[in-house]
Amino acid sequence: MTDPQLQAWPVDESSSFHRSEASTGIGHGDEVWERAVHDVLRWKVKTRSGFTVPDAQPVSPGMELTITARVAGITVHEPVRVVSVIATGSRVGFSYRTLPGHPVDGEEAFIVHREVEDVFLTIRSLTRPAPQQPWRALYPLLRIAQQIARRRYLSALR
């Protein structure tokens, strides 16, 4: 599970999911922290990375929505459910689980955290091929698309 509350993400060697975690510094100080907290809870990591989020309402546990992406003139629908939200004085973020119809099966988390004055963004994901075609057959290409999206995510809050 990509639980955003966990500072250290335990490795599950028995998992069939591909695991990814990446972090980047996004700035320093209270102003950067407040902006990043606001933005991460309003889907800005996704929308500034080229995805469309309906209404971009603040995240809340149990929220279900369909994120869309346009790739090579094709619209891809990504149904998700928010499973966890964390908001403390030094750690704010959320995770969502993919729903049937999503191109992959898994979870993703977006976490803003601070260490004294330094503010960071961490992206965690667990993915494996979706059970349905054509997504299952396209999984190797989707892994490349995930890597591109992850790079965009890491620069979205700077």
Residue pairs with C-beta under 8 A, 6 or more apart in sequence:
1 95
1 107
1 126
2 9
2 95
2 107
2 108
2 109
2 124
2 125
2 126
3 9
3 84
3 95
3 109
4 84
4 85
4 86
4 91
4 93
4 94
4 95
4 109
4 110
4 111
4 124
5 84
5 86
5 91
7 91
7 113
9 21
9 124
11 19
15 126
16 128
17 106
17 126
17 127
17 128
18 125
18 126
18 127
18 128
18 143
19 125
19 126
20 123
20 124
20 125
20 126
20 127
20 146
20 150
21 122
21 123
21 124
21 125
22 122
22 123
22 150
22 154
23 120
23 121
23 122
23 123
23 154
24 120
24 121
24 154
24 155
24 158
25 118
25 119
25 120
26 32
26 36
26 112
26 119
26 120
26 121
26 157
26 158
27 36
27 119
27 158
28 117
28 118
28 119
29 117
29 119
32 119
33 112
33 114
33 119
35 157
36 92
36 112
36 119
36 121
36 157
37 87
37 92
37 112
39 45
39 156
39 157
40 92
40 93
40 94
40 110
40 111
40 112
40 121
40 157
41 58
41 59
41 85
41 87
41 92
41 93
41 94
42 56
42 57
42 58
42 59
43 53
43 56
43 59
44 56
44 156
44 157
45 110
45 121
45 123
45 153
45 156
45 157
46 53
46 67
46 153
46 156
47 53
47 56
48 152
48 156
48 157
49 149
49 152
49 153
49 156
50 69
50 70
50 149
50 152
51 67
51 68
51 69
51 78
52 67
52 68
52 69
53 65
53 67
54 65
54 66
55 65
57 63
59 82
59 85
59 94
60 82
60 85
61 82
61 83
61 84
61 85
62 81
62 82
63 81
63 82
64 79
64 80
64 81
64 82
64 99
65 79
65 80
66 77
66 78
66 79
66 80
67 77
67 78
67 79
67 80
68 75
68 76
68 77
68 78
69 75
69 76
69 78
70 76
71 145
76 103
77 101
77 102
78 98
78 102
78 103
79 98
79 99
79 100
79 101
79 102
80 96
80 97
80 98
80 99
80 102
81 96
81 97
81 99
82 94
82 95
82 96
83 95
83 96
83 97
83 107
84 94
84 95
84 109
85 93
85 94
86 92
86 93
86 94
86 111
90 113
90 114
90 115
91 111
91 112
91 113
91 114
92 111
92 112
92 113
93 109
93 110
93 111
93 112
93 113
93 122
94 109
94 110
95 107
95 108
95 109
95 110
95 124
96 107
96 108
96 109
97 106
97 107
98 104
98 105
98 106
98 107
98 130
100 132
101 132
102 130
102 135
103 130
103 135
103 138
103 142
104 127
104 128
104 129
104 130
104 135
104 139
104 142
104 146
105 127
105 128
105 129
105 130
105 131
106 125
106 126
106 127
106 128
107 124
107 125
107 126
108 123
108 124
108 125
108 126
109 122
109 123
109 124
109 125
110 121
110 122
110 123
110 153
111 121
111 122
111 123
111 124
112 119
112 120
112 121
112 157
113 119
113 120
113 122
114 120
121 153
121 154
121 156
121 157
123 150
123 153
123 154
125 146
125 150
127 143
127 146
128 139
129 135
129 136
129 139
130 136
130 139
135 142
